[in-house]
Amino acid sequence: MIKTNCFGEVLAGRPVFIPGIYDALSARFMETNEFSAMYLPADCVAASFCGVPDASLISSADLVDVVQRITALSTVSLIVDVDAGFGSEINVIRTCERISACGARAVCLSDRIYLRKPLSMEVQPAGNYYSKLDAAIYALADQDCDVIAKIDAYATLGLDEAIARANVAIQHGAAAACITGVKKREDLEQICARVKGICIYEMVSEGEVNFTFDELVNMGFSAVWAPYVSVSGAMTCIKELADAAMEAKNDFRAEERGYSTYAKFELLKIHEWYALGKKFNSEVQDAVDINPDDYLKKQQEAKA
């Protein structure tokens, strides 16, 4: 586990854009772009790690497994979506303790009901949510990991109830609140004016960019996260390349899109691994001790 900045340090002094990831490889790409934080949505873990829809089909153990793989190698602070906490208050406590122990810097707890249908926006009664939120805050009281309140009540119960839930969550000790599903500018401005704490905007464009990052910052949002940056790109490219491979019966299209074995090794920091080995055994040699251009030239020559 690599020590990363806590949530407060991520936000200190500047608004931040936080991309979504789904596994250790997508985390590596975000690291190369020097993002200060990244967000792991539970539904992306369900899709990529388990191949199942967002229908309460994964367990907290599945999520912990993915978090461990990411935090073991990444230098970027990780925010983890724990959905509705995978059960009762004691399930929330155990989930948050395990996620924090992996090195996550914040957990995001939703007020949606557990064991719901996909895309359902049905939410828990407010009291039930607050008790789970209190359990999460209790679990992380002595940890370098914050709780973010994800309020999904806007779609079914309206703006006032969503803002009320956000304010109670912050009063109880949540580090920030994210009210989801809001598209109207006047409602977003109301959120920033009336929520008494840090506000996060969840950017889910669905084909239409409603507001730019700068516009959202000017409204008063301290952070904007975009949960599907990585998984949407992966799904699009995999489908495109699979179709091309099926038709051509070769992998040339992948290389045209920029893939190379050398680039993959570079992304995964192969030189650092072998340099580490050399510290303990002087006979260890770097696995790729050649110029990238020479490597690509040799690949082309081998094909010829």
Solvent accessible surface area in square Angstrom, and as a share of the most:
residue,aa,sasa,rsa
1,M,140,0.63
2,I,65,0.33
3,K,148,0.63
4,T,14,0.08
5,N,81,0.42
6,C,29,0.18
7,F,4,0.02
8,G,42,0.41
9,E,96,0.43
10,V,4,0.02
11,L,20,0.10
12,A,68,0.52
13,G,89,0.86
14,R,136,0.50
15,P,57,0.36
16,V,5,0.03
17,F,64,0.27
18,I,0,0.00
19,P,1,0.00
20,G,0,0.00
21,I,1,0.00
22,Y,34,0.13
23,D,44,0.23
24,A,33,0.26
25,L,82,0.41
26,S,6,0.04
27,A,2,0.01
28,R,15,0.06
29,F,104,0.43
30,M,18,0.08
31,E,22,0.10
32,T,85,0.49
33,N,98,0.50
34,E,153,0.69
35,F,59,0.24
36,S,30,0.19
37,A,1,0.00
38,M,0,0.00
39,Y,1,0.00
40,L,0,0.00
41,P,3,0.02
42,A,5,0.04
43,D,35,0.18
44,C,4,0.02
45,V,0,0.00
46,A,3,0.02
47,A,50,0.39
48,S,52,0.33
49,F,81,0.34
50,C,51,0.30
51,G,63,0.61
52,V,44,0.26
53,P,81,0.51
54,D,43,0.22
55,A,25,0.19
56,S,25,0.16
57,L,107,0.53
58,I,15,0.07
59,S,51,0.33
60,S,19,0.13
61,A,51,0.40
62,D,37,0.19
63,L,0,0.00
64,V,5,0.03
65,D,46,0.24
66,V,4,0.02
67,V,0,0.00
68,Q,94,0.42
69,R,134,0.49
70,I,2,0.01
71,T,12,0.07
72,A,49,0.38
73,L,67,0.33
74,S,6,0.04
75,T,73,0.43
76,V,11,0.07
77,S,3,0.02
78,L,2,0.01
79,I,3,0.01
80,V,0,0.00
81,D,11,0.06
82,V,0,0.00
83,D,17,0.09
84,A,0,0.00
85,G,0,0.00
86,F,23,0.10
87,G,18,0.18
88,S,50,0.32
89,E,64,0.29
90,I,132,0.67
91,N,63,0.32
92,V,0,0.00
93,I,41,0.21
94,R,147,0.54
95,T,3,0.02
96,C,0,0.00
97,E,86,0.38
98,R,75,0.28
99,I,0,0.00
100,S,11,0.07
101,A,77,0.60
102,C,12,0.07
103,G,4,0.04
104,A,0,0.00
105,R,15,0.06
106,A,0,0.00
107,V,0,0.00
108,C,0,0.00
109,L,0,0.00
110,S,4,0.02
111,D,0,0.00
112,R,35,0.13
113,I,41,0.21
114,Y,62,0.24
115,L,132,0.65
116,R,17,0.06
117,K,160,0.68
118,P,66,0.41
119,L,164,0.82
120,S,30,0.20
121,M,55,0.24
122,E,99,0.44
123,V,20,0.11
124,Q,11,0.05
125,P,86,0.54
126,A,29,0.22
127,G,50,0.48
128,N,81,0.41
129,Y,0,0.00
130,Y,38,0.14
131,S,44,0.28
132,K,21,0.09
133,L,0,0.00
134,D,60,0.31
135,A,9,0.07
136,A,0,0.00
137,I,38,0.20
138,Y,159,0.60
139,A,11,0.08
140,L,8,0.04
141,A,75,0.58
142,D,136,0.71
143,Q,94,0.42
144,D,64,0.33
145,C,6,0.04
146,D,48,0.25
147,V,6,0.04
148,I,0,0.00
149,A,0,0.00
150,K,17,0.07
151,I,0,0.00
152,D,1,0.01
153,A,0,0.00
154,Y,36,0.14
155,A,62,0.48
156,T,78,0.46
157,L,92,0.46
158,G,27,0.26
159,L,30,0.15
160,D,92,0.48
161,E,56,0.25
162,A,0,0.00
163,I,4,0.02
164,A,46,0.36
165,R,6,0.02
166,A,0,0.00
167,N,23,0.12
168,V,38,0.22
169,A,0,0.00
170,I,33,0.17
171,Q,136,0.60
172,H,75,0.33
173,G,45,0.43
174,A,6,0.05
175,A,32,0.25
176,A,0,0.00
177,A,3,0.03
178,C,0,0.00
179,I,10,0.05
180,T,6,0.04
181,G,46,0.44
182,V,4,0.02
183,K,91,0.39
184,K,120,0.51
185,R,99,0.36
186,E,106,0.47
187,D,21,0.11
188,L,1,0.00
189,E,79,0.35
190,Q,77,0.34
191,I,4,0.02
192,C,26,0.16
193,A,83,0.64
194,R,88,0.32
195,V,9,0.05
196,K,156,0.66
197,G,41,0.39
198,I,64,0.33
199,C,5,0.03
200,I,1,0.00
201,Y,12,0.05
202,E,27,0.12
203,M,38,0.17
204,V,38,0.22
205,S,39,0.25
206,E,152,0.68
207,G,87,0.84
208,E,112,0.50
209,V,106,0.61
210,N,53,0.27
211,F,19,0.08
212,T,72,0.42
213,F,60,0.25
214,D,96,0.50
215,E,62,0.28
216,L,0,0.00
217,V,39,0.22
218,N,129,0.66
219,M,27,0.12
220,G,41,0.40
221,F,8,0.03
222,S,36,0.23
223,A,1,0.00
224,V,0,0.00
225,W,0,0.00
226,A,8,0.06
227,P,3,0.02
228,Y,78,0.30
229,V,65,0.38
230,S,13,0.09
231,V,18,0.10
232,S,54,0.35
233,G,33,0.32
234,A,22,0.17
235,M,125,0.56
236,T,88,0.51
237,C,45,0.27
238,I,118,0.60
239,K,126,0.54
240,E,58,0.26
241,L,47,0.23
242,A,54,0.42
243,D,73,0.38
244,A,25,0.19
245,A,42,0.32
246,M,139,0.62
247,E,152,0.68
248,A,55,0.42
249,K,151,0.64
250,N,56,0.29
251,D,87,0.45
252,F,108,0.45
253,R,89,0.32
254,A,25,0.19
255,E,68,0.31
256,E,124,0.56
257,R,112,0.41
258,G,57,0.55
259,Y,111,0.42
260,S,16,0.10
261,T,38,0.22
262,Y,21,0.08
263,A,50,0.38
264,K,77,0.32
265,F,67,0.28
266,E,72,0.32
267,L,27,0.13
268,L,65,0.33
269,K,55,0.23
270,I,21,0.11
271,H,65,0.29
272,E,108,0.49
273,W,133,0.47
274,Y,86,0.33
275,A,59,0.46
276,L,84,0.42
277,G,25,0.24
278,K,99,0.42
279,K,153,0.65
280,F,164,0.68
281,N,75,0.38
282,S,87,0.56
283,E,137,0.61
284,V,38,0.22
285,Q,124,0.55
286,D,52,0.27
287,A,54,0.42
288,V,16,0.09
289,D,120,0.62
290,I,70,0.36
291,N,77,0.39
292,P,54,0.34
293,D,104,0.54
294,D,69,0.36
295,Y,41,0.16
296,L,71,0.35
297,K,119,0.51
298,K,119,0.51
299,Q,51,0.23
300,Q,122,0.54
301,E,102,0.46
302,A,89,0.69
303,K,114,0.48
304,A,123,0.95
